[in-house]
Amino acid sequence: MTNSRPSVLYVCVHNAGRSQMAAAYTRVLSDGAVEVRSAGSAPAESINPAVREALLEDGIDISAETPKILTNAAVEASDVVITMGCGDACPIYPGKTYQDWELDDPAGQGVEAVRPIRDDIKVRVRGLLSELGVEAVDAAR
C-alpha cells in the first residue's frame, strides 16, 4: 500500500450510480479507514435520483456528491481500482489491483430496480473491506 490507509477507486461510465453507491458504502462501512474515490469515463451532469433515494433508505445521503471525470492521477493514487462496466476506458498501471464488478446499470431505472443493485454493491464492499483487512462497521443497516 502506498500510504497508511488503503485507497480504492470505483469507476463506471457516468459516475452517477454504481460507483457512487460503492464509494458511499466504502466511506460509511470503513468508518474512514479507506481512502475512497469514484469517477466516470463519461460523467453525467448529476447523481441518478433513484440511486440517491435508494441510499437514503439506508441512511446514506449522497446529495452533495457530483459525478467526476476519470483521470490518470486518480488511478495512480489508488491501490485498488474497481471498474463497473467501463473496463476498457480505465488506464492500467503496474502494482495496482484491478477488479471488474458486473452489475446492472441503474441508469433510467426507478428506485425499485436500484434496490437490488444497491444491496449487491453493499455485499461486495463488505467483501472488499475484508480483503483489505478493514473491519466493516454497522453504520449502514
N, C-alpha and C positions, 0 to 999 in steps of 0.2 A: 504494500500500500504506500502511496506517495505522501500521505500525511497521517496524523494521529487518528483521524476518522476515515472510514471507508467512504468513497463517493460513488454515487450512482447517477447515470444519465438515462432518462426514458425518452425515446424518440418515436413519434408517429407522424403521419403526414401533416395533419393540421394542428397538432398540439392543442387541441380543443376538447379532447375526450379521454381516450385511453391513457395517454402519457400523463395527463393532468391528474387523473384518478390515481394512477400508480405513484406519482410524486407525492400527492396529498397523503395517501396511506403510509408511504415510507416516512414522511416527516412525522406524522402522528404516532405510528406504531413504534418507531425507533426512538421517539422522545428526544430527537436532536442528535442521536448517536451516529447518524449517517448524514453526510452532505448530499443534498438532493438537487438535481437539475432536471428540467424537461425542455424539449424543443421539438420543432417540426420542420420537415423538409420543405413544406409549402404552408406556413402558418395561416390559420383562419384569422378573421378580424376579432373574434371574441370566443369565449368558452361556450360550448354547447349547453343551452339552458337545461336540457334534460339531464345532463351529466351533473350540473350544478345542483339540481333538485335531488337527484339520487344520492349525492354525497351529503347534502343537508339532512336527508333522512337518517343518515348515520352519524350526525353531529359534526360534520366537517364542512366548513364554509370556505369555498374557493372563489368567492365573488371578486376578490381583489386580484386574482391571477389573470394574466393575459398570455395568449399564445406568443411564443418566441421562435425566431429562426434558428435552425441548427447551424452551429459554427464549428470549425475545426478546433478552436480553443476550448469549447465545452467538452468535446470528445477527449482532447489531450488532458484536460483537468480531471477526468473521471477514471475510476478504477474499473467500474462495471458499466457497460453500455447495453441497454435492453431496447431492442427495436420491436415495433408493433406494426408490422405491415409496410415498412419502408426500408428494409434492409439494404437495398442497393444504393440508396441515397446517403447512407452513413459512411463517413470515412473510416478506414481501418488503420489502427496504429498498433505496433507491436507492444506486447506487455499488458494489453487491456483484455478484460474478459468480456466476451460478447454472448448475448443470448437473444433469441428471437421468440417472443411470445405471440402465438397465433391466437388472436382474439377477434370477435365480431366487432365491426366498426359501428359505434353508436351514432354516427352522423345521420341526421334525418329521422332518428328513432325517437319514440316517446319514452317517458321515464319507465314504463313497464318493461320495455325491451332493454333498457340500460341497466336495470337492477341485476340481472344475472351476469352481465359483463362486469359490473362493479364488484359483485361477490366473488367472481373468479379472480379478478385482479387482487382483491384483498387476500385471498388464499395464497396466490403466487408471491405477493410481497412478504407475507409471513415466512414463506419458504426461503425467499432470498435473504431475509434478515438472519434466518438460522444459518444459511450458508456463509454469511459474513461474520458469524459469531456474535450477532447482536440480539439480545433478548427483546422480544416484542412486548410492549406494554398493552394493557387492556383499555386504552383510552377510547378506542372506537369499538363499538359492540360487534 
